[in-house]
Amino acid sequence: MVHRSKFETLKAILTSEYWLLLSLSGVFFCFFARGSGANFFLNLTGILLVIELLLGNYRIKKIPRWYLVFAAICAYLVLASVLNPYAHSNLRYIKRLVRMVIIVFAIHCLSQKEIEDRVKLLFGGILALAVCWQFAAHYLYHMPFGTYRNPHFLANFAVLALPLIVYLFLVINGWYKLIFIAVGILDFYLLLRTGSRPAFLAIICGALFVFIFLTRGWHRWLGIGSIFLISAVIYVTDYEGIGTRVRVLALNLLKEERAQIWADSWQMLKGNSLIAWILGNGLGSSLISFPKYSVPQYSHLDFPHNFFLEVLYENGIAGFVLIFGGLALVFSAAIKKAVKTVGNNQSILLQSMIAFLLIWFIFCSLVFPIYSNYTLIPLGFILGIMLVLLEKISRAGDIDQESRV
């Protein structure tokens, strides 16, 4: 009995929800605030997840089918890349994909535990701290791109943080709202300073989609009007040269560098064998192949800047259908749930995550490779939260139906 008691105590300590909270918080903060160091916390999260499985607190048999389908798709992508004798696999890309899977399952594992509401505010505090950290790096220490080395990296953080800040402002009561008003202003300032056209395209499309299709009454018209008003002010005042850059893009759309990159990417695809069209050329293969097809002035760019073309080359038609079919299913399911459950906090969070997913897809597709950390770590948090919400909203709906019967 003594040994049994000691084992139960050790088990309770090792499987405490605070460990996963700490590790996921570390991933979030290091990635978005420091710009580096997330891999340590990702590996720690993986170890904690294995401990949860071995000690029986997180049982595979009880994991919903959405997660098993997701894991199967990721497993296929890795196996098709590694086992295909004609493919050129990049081990770093495979590790990144595995770490994204870890984030998704760690969030689900954490959702099965009893967590106090005040502990849930931890992520809101970390998000606020990350924004203040980047603002301090930019404004106080005169680092032009915060802790990042490129304006698009800072834009990635700033544009993805906005839906979460809006959600926290809407659901938090009392004077805490003032904190997230201030955080939202700082974040939008950072976004403006980057002058990133893909980021502004992404945030406008994501916000318009939510207001047009997922909101009702005066909220819809206020939201749409605010988007057009803010966009018009930025354009007319030409803040950070954004208006000028938009005009230049509109006048030279077909000559824009991405148009040429996409044309070169299509030439790369046309060189595929039949096997490569079906199974792809391996994770990270476009980094090797694309420079051979790129025109000289864009030879420094080594990937297609388009998720559709990149996935088609690296994962083939089979991987293309699995990846985008899976994302489409999750996206459509989220829309259906958001439309049916209007007004409560879960619905607001789901709407925020829909905007998050749209913004992520548009921005990251135009700026980053699909298997980069800047793409996969945010996607891990998006899918992890969305799948948990879909599960909880479905369960709540089933309970309501049973109570009516």
N, C-alpha and C positions, 0 to 999 in steps of 0.2 A: 504493500500500500504506500509505503514511504517513497519507493522508487517511482511508483505511478504518479504520485502527487508532484514529485520533482519534475517528472517528464511533462506533466500538464502545465506546470508553471513555466518551464522553459519554452514549451510550445506557445503559450500565451504571449510570452515576451517576443519570441522570434516572429510571430505572425501578427503583431500589433499593427493597427492601421497607420500608426505614426511613422513607421519605417517607409512604407510606400508613399505616404504624403511627403516625407522628407526627400526621398529620391526623385519623385516626379517634380517636386518644387525645385530641386536642384537642376534637373534637366531644363525646366522652363526658364529659370533665372539665368543659368549659364549661357543658354542658347540666345535668349532675347536681350539680356542685359550686358553680359560680358562678351558675347560673340564667340566664345570658345569655352572648352572645359566640359561640354555637355556629355561627351563620351564616357567619362568616369561615372556620372550618375546614371547614364543609360545602362552601363554594364552592371552597376549596383542594383538597378531596378530588375534586370534580368535574373540576378542571383536571388533577390527577394521573391520573385515570382516562382522560381524553381523550389525554394523553400516552402512556399505556400502549397505547391502541388505535392511535394514529398510528404508533408505533414498532414495532408488531407483536408486542409481548410479551403482549397480551391480545387474542386473536382471537375475533371474533364467531362464526365457524363452529364453534369448539370450546366455546362456552357451552352448557351443558345446557338441555334444552327447558323445564325448570321455570322457569328465569330468563326465557326468551323469552316464555313464557305470562304470567308476572308482569308483564313490561314491556308486553306487548300489552294487558293489562287496564288498567294505569295510563294507557297511551296512549289507549285508548278513553274512559276517564273524562274526560281532558282534552279530547279532540276533541268528544265528545258535549256537553260543557259550553260549549266555545267556538263550535262551529259551529251549535248549536241557536239559531235566531233568537228563540225565546221564552224562552231561559234568561238568568239574571242571574249571570255568572261573577265570582268574586273572584280577582284576579290573585295575591294573597298566598297563597291556598289552593293554587293551581296550583303556585306555586314550592315550597311545602312538600311537595307530592306528588312533585315532581321530585327534591327533595333526599332524600326517603326512598328513591327508586329508586337514587340515587347511593350511599347507604350500603350497600344490598343488593349492588350490583355491585362496590363497592370491597372488601367483605368477601370476595366470591368471588374477585376478582382477587388479593387478598392470600393466599388459601388455596392458590393455585397456585404460590406461591413457597416456597422452602426457608427456613424460619424456625427458629432455634434455640429449644429449649424454654425457656431462661432469658429469651429475649425475649418469649415468650408470657406469662410471668409479669407482664409490664409492665401488662397490663390488670387483673390482680389487684391490683397496687400502686396503680393509678389509682383503682380502686373503693374500696380501703381509705382512700386519701387523700381521696376525695370524702366518704366517711362522716365521717372525722375533721374535715374542713373544715366540714361542716354542723353537727356536734356542737359545734365550737369557736364557730361563729357563734351558735348557740342558747345554749350554756351559759356561755361566757366573755364574749361580747359582748352577751348578753341580747337577742338578736334572736329573737322568739317563733317565727318560721317559718323559721329559718335564713337563707339568702340569698334566699329567696322572699318574696313579698308576701301569700301566702295559705296557710292550713294544708293545703289539698288539694294544693298544689304540692309541699310538703315530704313529704306522705304518699305522693305519686306516686313520688318518689325512694326513700323508705324501703321501701315495699312491693315495688317492683320490684328493689331491690338484694338482698333476702333470698334468693331462689333462687340467685343468683350466689354469694353469700357461702357458702351451704350447699355448693354444688358445690366451691368452692375449698377449703373445710375438708375435704371428703371425699377429694379427689384429691391434695392437697399433703402431702408427707411431712415428718417431722421436727418441729422446734420451730416451724416456720412456722405450723403448725395453731393454735398459741396466739394468733397475731396475728389470725386470722380468727374465733376464738372471741370475742376482745375486740371486734373490728369488728362482729360479729353482735349482741353485747349493746348496743353504742352505737346501732346501726341500729334495733334493736327499741325501745330507749328513745325515739328520735326518733319512731318510729311511734306509740308510746303517747302521747307528748306532743301529737301532732296530734289525737287523739281521733276520727279519721275513721272513721265507720261503714262507708262503702263500701270503705275500705282493709282493714278487718278482715274484712268479708264476702268480699272477693277473696282474701285470703291463706288464710282457712280453707277456702274452696271449692277453691282451687288445690292446697293441701297435701293435703286429703282425697282429691282425685281421684288424685294421684300415689301415695299410700300404699295406697289401696283397689285401684286397677287396675294399677299398674306395679311394685309391690314384692311380695316374697314372704316367708314365714316370720315370724320374730320381728320383723324390721324393720317389717313392715306393722302389727302390733299395737302395737309400741312407738310408732310414729309417730302412729297414730290416738289412742292413749291420751294421748300428750303434747299433742296438739292440744286434746282435750277438757279435760284438766287445766289447761292454761294459760288457756284460754277461761273456765273456771269460776272460777279464781282472780281474773282480771281483772274478771269480772262481780260476784262476791261482794264483793270489796274496793272496787268502784266507783272504780277508779283513773282519775283524770282525768274522772270523771263518765261513763265509758263505759257502765257497767251501767245507770245512770239513763236515759241516752239510748237504750239498746236497749229498755228497758221502755216508754219514751214512744213509740218507734217501733212497738212491737208493739201498743200500745193504740190508736194512731191511724194505723194503716197506710193506710187508705183516704183519710185526710185529709192524709197526708204530702205535702209540696210537689211531689215528683216525680210522684205520682199525678195531681195536677192538671195538671202540665206535660205529661204524656203525653196526657191528655184533650184539652188545648189543641192539642197537636201533631197529634192525629188530626183535629181540626176543620180544621186547616191543610191536611192531606192531602186531606180531603174536597172542598176547593176546587180541586183539581187539574183541569186539562183532560186529555183523553185522551193528548195528546202528552206532557204532564208526567208522567202515570202511567207511561208507557213509557220516556221518555228523561230525566226529571227536570227540575228547575228550575235546575240549574247549581251548581257548587261554591261554597259559601258563601251560597247563596240563603236558607237558613233564618234567617240573621242579619238579613236584610231583612224576611222575611215573618212570622216567629214572633211578634214583639212585637204585631202587629196582632190576633192571636188569643188572646194571653195575658190572663188575668184581671188586674185592676189590682194586686193585692198581689204578683204575680210578674212585673210588667212589666219589672223590671230584669234578668230572665233571658232571654237572647236565643237560646237553642237548645234542642232537645228533651230533652237529657240521656238519650238513648237512641239507640245506633248504628242500630238497625233502623229506627226512625222517621225518623231524620235522613237515612240513606242512601236510603230509599224516597222522600223528598221531593227530595233534591238530585240523585240519580242515577237515579231511576225504577226500575221493575221490572228492566230490563235490567242496570243497574249493581248492583242489590241481589243478583241471581243471580250475577254475576261476582265481586263482592267476597266475599260470604259463602260462595259455592260454592268459591272459591279458598282461602279460609282453612280451610274444612272439609276440603278435600283435603289440604292441608299438615298439618293437625292429625291427621287419620286416618292418614296415611302415617307421621307421627312416632310415633304410638302403636304401630303395627304393628312398626316398627323397634325401638322401645324394649322391646317385649315379647320380641322374638326375640333381642336382644343384651343380655343382662343381665350386669352385673358389671364391665365394662371402663369406662375413663374416658369414652369416647365415649357409651356408654349413659347414664352418670350425667349428663353434660352435656345429652344429649337430654331426659332426664327433667326436668332443671332448666329447660330451655327450654319444655317443655310446661307446667310450672307457671307459668313466666314469661308465656306466651301467655294462659293462663286468667286469671291475675291482671290482666294488662294489659287484657284484654277487659272483665272485670267492672268493674274500677275506673274505667278511662277512659271507658267507655260511660256510667257514672252521673255523671261529673264534668266531662268535657271534650268539646268538639266533635270529631268524628272527623278533621277536617282541621287540627287545631291542632298546633303543634310538640310539645306535651306528649303527644300521641297518636302522631304519625307518626315522630318520632325514635326512641322506644323500639321501635316496630313495625319500623323499618328494621333495628335491631340484632337483634331477634328473628328476623325472616325471613331475614336474612343468615346468621346462625349456623345456624338450623335447616336451610336449604337446603344449606349446605355439609355439615352432618352427614349429611343424607339421601343426598347424593351419595357421600360417603366410605364410609358403611356399606354402601350398595348395591354399590359397587365392591369392597369387602372381601368381601362375600358372593359376588360373581361369581368372585373369585379362589379362594375356598374351594371352590366347586363345581367349577371347572376342575381344582384339585389333586386332588380326589377322583376325578374321571374319569380 
